[in-house]
Amino acid sequence: MRVVLFGAGGMLATALADAYRHDDLTLLAERDCDITKPDQVETALNRIRPSLVINAAAYTNVDGCEEEPDLANAVNGEAVGTIGHGAKRLGATVVHLSTDYVFDGTSPSGYAEDAPVAPLSAYGRSKALGERRLAESGANFYLVRTAWLFGPHGKNFVETMLQLSKKKRSLKVVNDQTGSPTYTRDLADAVHRLVASAAPVGIYHRTNDGAVTWYEFARTIFRLAGRRVDVQPCTTDEFPRPAKRPANAVLQTTKLPPLRPWRDALAAYLTQR
């Protein structure tokens, strides 16, 4: 299968590249193709003529999106529609990665794939725009929402906690935001299986199984890594940030079996890093 992967070099894209290493894979980083430039996207797709287009490119700085909403909308929103239109012209299928931040986090039970989106932040709004533009493009697509990513080759919460543990013996971590930590390698393998199975196109939620607060996540990281750190819970209000985060945006998986529990995935990552 001929595959093009936008966003090469990023944490998730690196895992996806490994998952598709046995295919005819072309990796495109921002320096190779600026997805906010329709002519560059069209030229790249016409040259490669893929049957599968994976978009892992994104502006993921949640607080930065509050300061640069136009850039966020360009990268996370309008560019997704551009990719979708290009794929449709070639008859290619699109895999696009989205986020739990398209939801407002007020549902106690989390969100199924067909739940209406209601983003709280500029980042969430830009990702919701991308979902909408992809649907409007008319391309066949797998829209895969995920959350709380960790893995090699990128900045993530696990690495941040481990770095802080070298400098501090006591930390406060937010205990009123809940989500599902997700290992990039598990997610990439899940995407590969989803496409290979010829499952119906549409929206899918793929996270490691289970839900946890950032505070509980941090405690588990330190325990599994053998780090002695006194972790104290705090509220979101104690650490105000420019972007509002959803309190409980757990992604329900109603179409596919769950991935392995997040604690097992975390243990594997800590062993392999």
Buried (B, 14 or more C-beta within 10 A) or exposed (E): EBBBBBBBBBBBBBBBBBBBEEBEBBBBBBEEBBBBEBEBBBEBBEEBEBBBBBBBBBBBBBEBBBEBBEBBBBBBBBBBBBBBBBBBBBEBBBBBBBBBBBBBBEBEEBBBBEBEBBBBBBBBBBBBBBBBBBBEBEBBBBBBBBBBBBBBBBEBBBBEBBEBBEEEEEBBBBBBBBBBBBBBBBBBBBBBEBBEEEEEBEBBBBBBBBBBBBBBBBBBBBEBBEBEBEBEBBEBEEEEEEBBBBBBBBBBBEBBEBBEBBBBBBBBBBEEE
